[in-house]
């Protein structure tokens, strides 16, 4: 009971912070997600390199993640849509990594490069998308997060009540096909409700977004589960009481956020 209360309180604070930041605007959202991005990068680094003697300095990982995140947020603030700043910074980051790898004498440079790339591109970049969606319309971001949360909750509850057939037992034994389908259907229903309560985009958009966000969120969850299983750990961290780490809370978000941004850009014709 105490663990449930802790989990509920942490979840309530998390939801309040995310929704409050979105309501206040893209700058507040960018500031809120900055430490989230850096902690996610930290956790990814520790999971990826757990048990390895070839791990690069974690400080380098954090600095690179910070630079890329700030570049993305600067581009959002300047209302640039062609990705010039962010792509230039990423290209510079890749050149720097290549130079450092050539000098390091690493026994597995491919793994080092992939580790940095995963940290910067997968664990860090999507965090800046929160501010990008808020910049377009804060209701888009709030709607997206509600869809993501609905899928998580729906899949969990339906899986607990009706789950029989394992979705991917070697990666995440607790997930079932029944929970997956239930999560998608409930998310689609909430997508319909969002469309009925706002004039931002069409019913078709929100129904498609609900389905795609549910799919992407589930895949993101499974990817993080696979990384944790490979590292031999249950949680990515302990910073969120009752929830584990940042990656445990944002696993689905990391893959669903870029997909949502692409759908919004397509729907708005830019």
HUQUI-V222652 format. One record per pair of residues at least 24 apart in sequence whose ideal C-beta (glycine too) atoms are under 8 Angstrom apart, sorted by sequence separation. I is the first residue (numbers start at 1). J is the second residue. D is the distance in Angstrom with one decimal. If there is no record, write none. Layout:
I	J	D
I	J	D
This chain:
38	62	5.9
41	65	3.8
155	179	4.3
158	182	2.8
187	211	7.3
224	248	7.3
68	93	6.3
154	179	7.9
155	180	5.9
157	182	7.5
158	183	6.6
67	93	7.0
184	210	8.0
187	213	6.8
188	214	7.6
225	251	7.6
38	65	6.0
93	120	6.2
155	182	6.3
156	183	7.9
184	211	6.2
187	214	4.3
224	251	3.7
37	65	6.3
38	66	6.3
154	182	5.5
155	183	3.1
158	186	7.5
223	251	7.2
64	93	5.6
154	183	4.1
90	120	7.4
153	183	7.9
184	214	4.4
221	251	4.8
224	254	7.7
38	69	7.6
90	121	7.4
152	183	7.3
154	185	7.6
183	214	5.8
184	215	7.2
220	251	5.2
221	252	4.9
37	69	4.8
64	96	7.7
151	183	4.4
154	186	3.5
220	252	4.5
223	255	7.0
64	97	7.8
150	183	7.6
151	184	7.0
153	186	7.9
154	187	6.4
220	253	7.0
218	252	6.8
220	254	5.2
34	69	6.4
151	186	7.4
183	218	7.2
217	252	3.2
220	255	3.3
150	186	5.8
151	187	4.4
216	252	7.3
217	253	7.2
219	255	5.7
220	256	6.2
150	187	4.8
180	218	6.1
217	255	6.9
34	73	7.9
86	125	7.9
216	255	4.7
217	256	4.4
60	100	7.7
147	187	5.4
150	190	4.5
216	256	4.1
30	73	4.4
147	190	6.3
175	218	7.9
213	256	4.8
216	259	4.6
56	100	7.7
146	190	6.4
147	191	6.2
212	256	7.9
30	76	7.2
175	221	7.7
213	259	7.0
30	77	7.7
147	194	7.5
175	222	7.5
212	259	5.8
213	260	6.1
56	104	7.5
146	194	6.7
212	260	7.8
172	221	7.2
26	76	6.3
27	77	7.2
172	222	5.8
26	77	7.2
143	194	4.7
171	222	5.5
209	260	6.5
212	263	6.6
54	106	5.9
64	116	6.7
68	120	5.2
76	128	6.8
54	107	6.0
72	125	6.3
172	225	4.2
54	108	5.8
65	119	6.2
168	222	6.0
171	225	5.1
209	263	5.6
61	116	6.7
64	119	7.4
65	120	5.6
69	124	5.5
73	128	5.4
76	131	5.2
143	198	7.1
167	222	8.0
171	226	5.0
208	263	7.1
56	112	5.8
60	116	8.0
64	120	5.4
68	124	5.7
69	125	7.5
72	128	3.7
76	132	5.0
79	135	7.4
54	111	6.9
68	125	6.3
143	200	7.3
54	112	6.7
61	119	5.2
65	123	7.4
69	127	6.5
73	131	5.8
171	229	6.4
205	263	7.3
56	115	7.3
61	120	8.0
65	124	4.2
69	128	5.6
76	135	5.5
139	198	5.4
55	115	7.9
56	116	7.0
72	132	7.9
140	200	5.9
139	200	4.9
140	201	7.6
147	209	6.7
151	213	6.8
205	267	5.1
137	200	5.4
143	206	7.1
147	210	5.3
151	214	4.2
155	218	7.1
201	264	7.8
144	209	7.3
148	213	5.9
152	217	7.1
202	267	7.8
49	115	6.5
143	209	7.8
147	213	4.7
151	217	5.2
201	267	5.6
48	115	4.8
147	214	7.2
151	218	7.0
201	268	7.8
144	213	6.6
148	217	5.4
152	221	7.9
45	115	7.2
48	118	6.5
48	119	7.3
44	118	6.4
45	119	5.6
44	119	4.9
41	119	5.0
44	122	7.3
41	120	7.4
44	123	4.1
43	123	7.6
41	123	5.1
40	123	4.5
41	124	5.1
40	124	6.7
37	123	7.6
38	124	7.8
37	124	4.9
40	127	6.7
37	127	3.7
36	127	5.7
37	128	7.2
34	127	7.9
33	127	4.5
33	128	7.0
33	130	5.0
30	128	7.1
32	130	7.9
33	131	6.8
30	130	7.6
152	252	6.5
29	130	5.2
30	131	4.0
151	252	7.1
29	131	4.6
27	131	7.6
148	252	5.8
26	131	4.4
29	134	4.7
148	253	6.1
26	132	7.6
22	130	7.7
26	134	4.5
148	256	5.8
25	134	6.5
26	135	4.3
18	130	8.0
22	134	5.2
29	141	7.4
144	256	7.6
21	134	7.9
25	138	7.2
144	257	7.4
23	138	6.1
22	138	4.7
144	260	4.9
22	141	5.0
22	142	5.4
19	142	6.2
22	145	7.8
127	250	7.8
123	247	7.1
133	257	7.8
140	264	6.1
19	145	7.6
18	145	6.1
126	253	6.7
130	257	7.0
133	260	6.9
126	254	4.8
129	257	4.2
133	261	6.5
136	264	6.2
126	255	7.6
129	258	6.2
132	261	6.0
127	257	8.0
123	254	6.7
126	257	4.4
129	260	7.5
133	264	6.8
122	254	6.2
126	258	5.7
129	261	5.1
136	268	7.4
125	258	7.8
15	149	7.5
48	227	7.1
47	227	5.2
51	231	7.5
47	228	6.4
50	231	4.2
51	232	7.8
50	232	7.1
44	227	7.8
47	230	7.9
48	231	7.7
50	233	7.2
47	231	4.6
46	231	8.0
47	233	7.0
47	236	6.0
81	270	6.3
46	237	7.9
44	236	7.9
43	236	4.4
43	237	4.9
42	237	8.0
39	237	7.3
39	239	6.3
47	247	7.5
43	245	4.9
43	246	5.9
44	247	6.6
43	247	4.9
39	245	7.5
40	246	4.7
39	246	4.6
40	247	5.7
36	246	5.8
40	250	6.4
36	250	7.1
40	254	7.8
14	240	7.3
14	243	7.8
10	240	5.4
10	241	5.0
11	242	7.6
9	241	7.8
10	242	5.0
11	243	7.1
9	242	7.7
10	243	5.6
7	241	7.5
8	242	7.6
6	241	4.9
7	242	3.1
14	249	6.9
6	242	4.1
7	243	6.3
4	242	7.8
3	242	6.1
